[in-house]
Structures are given as C-alpha cells and as structure tokens.
Amino acid sequence: MSDTTSTEDLTAEQHDLTSATDSGTESGTASAPQGDGAPLDASAARADSPPAGETVAAEGADGAEGANGVDVAQGSSDTNETGEAPETAASVKPEKGSRVRQLEREGEVAADFLETLLDIADLDGDLDVDVDGDRAAVAIVDSDEGRVPRRLVGQDGKVLEALQELTRLAVQVETGERSRLMLDIAGHRAERREALVELARLAIAEVKASGEKKSLDAMSAFERKVVHDEVAAAGLSSESEGVDPKRHVVILPA
C-alpha cells in the first residue's frame, strides 16, 4: 500500500512540474519581445530608417553640405559673403533711434542748464535744440523780449567756447556720458562757418595752383574742423600743427 501511494505522489509531482514549466514557457514567450535582449525584426528596422537622400537633405537644412555639395547656409540669399546674416533696416534702426534719443536728451539737459544760467544773470534769449549729425546742437538766439548780449560770445568766441565747455560738463554730470555738444550764441558759429568755408576754398585754389602747402592762421578746434572738412571735400589733405592757442591748419598739395 505504501508503494502505491509513493507512485501516485510521484506522478502528481511530475504533473505539477510539467504544468509549471509549460506556464513559464508561455509567459516567457509572451514577454520576450519587450525584453532588452530581444532581437529586432530586420524588416521593421529597414522600414523605420529614412532613405539616404532624406538624411542628406536634413543635414543640408541645418547648414551642412547638401546633396549637391553646396553649403546651404552660405548659398542662402539671407546671408552675405562672410556667411553672416546681413544687417537689415529692422536690426539697425533700433540702435540708430537709441542714439538719436540720447542726443535729444543731451540737448534737453543743456537747454535746462543754459536757461537757468540766463535767468540767474537776468539775460534775454531763447533756446533752440537740435541734432546735427552725431552731436546735440543748442543755440541761444534772440527772443521777443530782447537780443542775446554779444558779450556772451566774447572776443574771437572765447566766452562762447567757455560756456560750451561748462554746458558739456553739466550734461556729463546729468547723463554720465561724455558730451560733444555744440553751442552757438547769436548765430556766431553759423556766420563763422560761412567765412571759414570761403577762406578754405581760396586756400585750396592757391595750393592747387602752386603745388605747395599752405599754413592758415591759428584757429579753434571748431574752426579747424570746418577747414579740414572743406579740404577733404576738394580732394586734398590737411593736418593740424602747433599747440593751442597757436594750433593751425596746413593744407597739403595732392
């Protein structure tokens, strides 16, 4: 009887072991495609891979060499010869507008300073503020109440030059930036500019005729600048020599 029981028990254990093995095999077969080590289907891999032509085109879109061997970035109409995007009106305009606003601000500060100065000295005069090239320009002009005292210009414009330096310092203190502001009083600089242009033209004609350099009288920095500009416009060159107050312009032959 014990032999029969042992045989039955052994048969039951073998059946359980077989069932467990079959169950594990089915489970392993079902989960195998999700494992890290499962092989990929070759046809599926080929279907997911883009054709060779598409890969080159994609690289070309990023600026690499395209299918025809042409650098797409350099060949683009949106880039210049250096491969950099050219400056456009949209990119330049904000910077230029910012500079103009800065110069306008300098003019406003200068006008406030000069108006206070005129009030303290009880002097007549109106203020005109403008932007002249890359400089703020402020002018004290005659007003309805009276004329601007010409003593504010001084002999050879020396008082005017001193007032201009004071005004530049006031602007620098207020804005924190060095100013190249130009100040005019009672049209002195405008009249002087016209006279200097005529003087420069006569000197230029003399240099061209003689072929020799010509030295002019001592001038202020403003006056020398006017002459240098006129000489350059005539196709000649010039230089400044000496030390203030005897610094002067020398016009050189071609």
C-alpha positions as CSV (number, residue, x, y, z in Angstrom):
1,M,0.0,0.0,0.0
2,S,2.9,2.3,0.7
3,D,4.3,1.5,-2.8
4,T,1.1,2.6,-4.4
5,T,0.9,5.9,-2.5
6,S,4.5,6.7,-3.4
7,T,3.8,6.1,-7.1
8,E,0.7,8.3,-7.1
9,D,2.6,11.1,-5.2
10,L,5.4,10.9,-7.8
11,T,3.0,11.0,-10.7
12,A,1.3,14.1,-9.1
13,E,4.6,15.9,-8.6
14,Q,5.6,15.3,-12.2
15,H,2.3,16.7,-13.4
16,D,2.7,19.8,-11.3
17,L,6.2,20.3,-12.6
18,T,5.1,19.9,-16.2
19,S,2.3,22.4,-15.7
20,A,4.7,24.9,-14.1
21,T,7.2,24.5,-17.0
22,D,4.5,25.0,-19.7
23,S,3.2,28.1,-17.9
24,G,6.7,29.6,-17.6
25,T,7.4,28.9,-21.2
26,E,4.1,30.6,-22.3
27,S,4.8,33.6,-20.1
28,G,8.4,33.9,-21.3
29,T,7.3,33.7,-24.9
30,A,4.7,36.4,-24.4
31,S,7.1,38.9,-22.7
32,A,10.2,38.2,-24.8
33,P,9.6,41.0,-27.4
34,Q,9.5,43.5,-24.6
35,G,12.9,42.5,-23.1
36,D,16.2,44.4,-23.8
37,G,17.9,41.4,-25.3
38,A,15.1,40.5,-27.8
39,P,16.2,40.7,-31.5
40,L,14.6,43.3,-33.7
41,D,12.8,42.4,-36.8
42,A,15.0,43.3,-39.8
43,S,12.2,44.4,-42.0
44,A,10.8,46.7,-39.2
45,A,14.3,48.2,-38.8
46,R,14.5,48.9,-42.6
47,A,11.1,50.4,-42.6
48,D,12.0,52.9,-39.8
49,S,15.3,54.0,-41.4
50,P,14.9,57.0,-43.8
51,P,16.3,56.8,-47.3
52,A,19.8,58.0,-47.8
53,G,18.6,61.0,-49.8
54,E,16.4,62.3,-47.0
55,T,19.2,62.2,-44.5
56,V,21.4,64.4,-46.7
57,A,18.6,66.8,-47.2
58,A,18.0,67.1,-43.5
59,E,21.7,67.8,-42.8
60,G,21.6,70.4,-45.6
61,A,18.7,72.2,-43.8
62,D,20.9,72.7,-40.8
63,G,23.6,74.4,-42.8
64,A,25.8,71.4,-43.6
65,E,26.8,70.5,-47.1
66,G,23.7,69.5,-49.1
67,A,23.1,66.8,-51.7
68,N,24.7,68.8,-54.5
69,G,27.8,69.7,-52.4
70,V,26.7,73.3,-51.8
71,D,26.8,74.9,-48.4
72,V,23.2,75.7,-47.8
73,A,23.9,78.4,-45.2
74,Q,26.4,80.2,-47.5
75,G,24.2,79.8,-50.5
76,S,21.2,81.3,-48.8
77,S,20.1,84.7,-50.0
78,D,19.7,85.7,-46.4
79,T,23.4,85.7,-45.7
80,N,26.3,87.8,-47.0
81,E,29.7,86.7,-48.3
82,T,31.0,86.0,-44.8
83,G,28.2,83.6,-44.1
84,E,26.7,86.1,-41.5
85,A,23.2,87.5,-41.8
86,P,23.3,91.0,-43.3
87,E,22.2,94.0,-41.3
88,T,18.6,94.9,-42.1
89,A,16.7,98.0,-41.5
90,A,14.9,96.3,-38.6
91,S,18.2,95.4,-36.9
92,V,19.9,98.8,-37.5
93,K,17.0,101.1,-36.8
94,P,16.7,100.5,-33.1
95,E,20.4,101.3,-32.5
96,K,20.2,104.4,-34.6
97,G,17.0,105.5,-32.9
98,S,18.5,105.0,-29.5
99,R,21.5,107.2,-30.4
100,V,19.1,110.0,-31.6
101,R,17.2,109.8,-28.4
102,Q,20.4,110.1,-26.4
103,L,21.4,113.2,-28.3
104,E,18.0,114.7,-27.8
105,R,18.3,114.0,-24.1
106,E,21.7,115.8,-24.1
107,G,20.1,118.8,-25.8
108,E,17.3,118.9,-23.3
109,V,19.7,118.8,-20.3
110,A,21.9,121.5,-21.9
111,A,18.8,123.7,-22.6
112,D,17.7,123.4,-18.9
113,F,21.2,124.3,-17.7
114,L,21.5,127.4,-20.0
115,E,18.0,128.6,-19.2
116,T,18.8,128.6,-15.5
117,L,22.1,130.4,-16.3
118,L,20.3,133.1,-18.3
119,D,17.7,133.5,-15.5
120,I,20.4,133.9,-12.8
121,A,22.2,136.5,-15.0
122,D,18.9,138.2,-16.0
123,L,19.8,137.9,-19.7
124,D,17.4,137.6,-22.6
125,G,17.5,134.8,-25.1
126,D,15.5,131.8,-26.4
127,L,16.9,128.3,-26.8
128,D,16.8,126.1,-29.9
129,V,17.6,122.4,-29.6
130,D,18.5,120.2,-32.5
131,V,20.6,117.2,-33.5
132,D,23.4,118.0,-36.0
133,G,25.0,114.8,-37.4
134,D,26.4,112.9,-34.4
135,R,26.1,115.8,-32.0
136,A,23.5,117.6,-30.0
137,A,23.2,121.2,-31.0
138,V,21.9,124.0,-28.8
139,A,21.7,127.7,-29.8
140,I,20.9,130.8,-27.7
141,V,19.0,133.1,-30.1
142,D,17.4,136.5,-29.8
143,S,14.0,136.4,-28.2
144,D,10.9,138.6,-28.4
145,E,12.0,140.2,-25.1
146,G,15.4,141.3,-26.4
147,R,18.6,140.4,-28.1
148,V,21.2,138.0,-26.8
149,P,24.1,140.0,-25.3
150,R,27.0,139.6,-27.7
151,R,29.4,139.6,-24.7
152,L,28.3,136.0,-24.3
153,V,30.3,135.3,-27.5
154,G,33.4,137.3,-26.4
155,Q,36.4,138.2,-28.4
156,D,37.2,135.6,-31.0
157,G,34.4,133.4,-29.5
158,K,36.4,132.7,-26.3
159,V,33.4,133.3,-24.0
160,L,31.3,131.1,-26.2
161,E,33.9,128.3,-26.0
162,A,34.0,128.5,-22.2
163,L,30.2,128.4,-22.0
164,Q,30.2,125.4,-24.3
165,E,32.6,123.5,-22.0
166,L,30.5,124.3,-18.9
167,T,27.4,123.1,-20.7
168,R,29.2,119.9,-21.7
169,L,30.2,119.3,-18.1
170,A,26.6,119.8,-16.9
171,V,25.4,117.3,-19.5
172,Q,28.0,114.8,-18.4
173,V,27.1,115.1,-14.7
174,E,23.4,114.5,-15.5
175,T,23.7,111.7,-18.1
176,G,27.0,110.1,-17.0
177,E,28.2,110.2,-20.6
178,R,30.9,112.5,-22.2
179,S,29.2,115.0,-24.4
180,R,30.3,116.5,-27.7
181,L,27.5,119.0,-27.8
182,M,27.9,122.2,-29.9
183,L,26.8,125.5,-28.6
184,D,26.1,128.6,-30.7
185,I,25.1,132.0,-29.5
186,A,23.5,134.7,-31.6
187,G,24.5,132.9,-34.8
188,H,28.2,133.4,-34.2
189,R,29.2,129.9,-35.3
190,A,27.0,129.9,-38.3
191,E,28.5,133.1,-39.6
192,R,32.0,132.0,-38.7
193,R,31.4,128.7,-40.6
194,E,30.5,130.6,-43.8
195,A,33.6,132.7,-43.5
196,L,35.8,129.7,-42.9
197,V,34.4,127.8,-45.9
198,E,35.2,130.7,-48.2
199,L,38.7,131.1,-46.7
200,A,39.3,127.4,-47.1
201,R,38.2,127.4,-50.8
202,L,40.6,130.3,-51.6
203,A,43.5,128.5,-49.9
204,I,42.7,125.2,-51.7
205,A,42.7,127.0,-55.0
206,E,46.1,128.5,-54.2
207,V,47.6,125.2,-53.2
208,K,46.3,123.5,-56.4
209,A,47.8,126.3,-58.5
210,S,51.2,126.5,-56.8
211,G,51.6,122.8,-55.8
212,E,53.0,123.9,-52.4
213,K,51.5,123.5,-48.9
214,K,49.9,126.5,-47.2
215,S,49.5,127.3,-43.5
216,L,46.5,129.1,-42.2
217,D,46.1,131.3,-39.1
218,A,45.6,129.8,-35.7
219,M,42.0,128.5,-35.1
220,S,39.9,126.9,-32.5
221,A,39.0,123.2,-32.7
222,F,35.7,124.0,-34.3
223,E,37.2,126.2,-36.9
224,R,39.9,123.7,-37.8
225,K,37.3,121.0,-38.2
226,V,35.4,123.2,-40.7
227,V,38.5,123.7,-42.8
228,H,39.5,120.0,-42.7
229,D,36.1,119.0,-44.0
230,E,36.3,121.5,-46.8
231,V,39.8,120.4,-47.8
232,A,38.8,116.7,-47.8
233,A,35.7,117.5,-50.0
234,A,38.1,119.2,-52.5
235,G,40.2,116.0,-52.8
236,L,43.2,117.3,-50.9
237,S,44.6,116.5,-47.4
238,S,45.4,118.7,-44.4
239,E,46.8,118.5,-41.0
240,S,46.9,120.5,-37.8
241,E,50.2,121.7,-36.4
242,G,51.3,123.6,-33.3
243,V,49.8,123.8,-29.8
244,D,46.8,125.8,-28.7
245,P,46.2,128.7,-28.8
246,K,48.5,128.8,-31.9
247,R,47.4,125.5,-33.4
248,H,46.6,125.9,-37.1
249,V,45.7,124.0,-40.3
250,V,48.2,123.2,-43.0
251,I,46.8,122.3,-46.4
252,L,48.9,119.9,-48.4
253,P,49.1,119.6,-52.2
254,A,47.9,116.4,-54.0
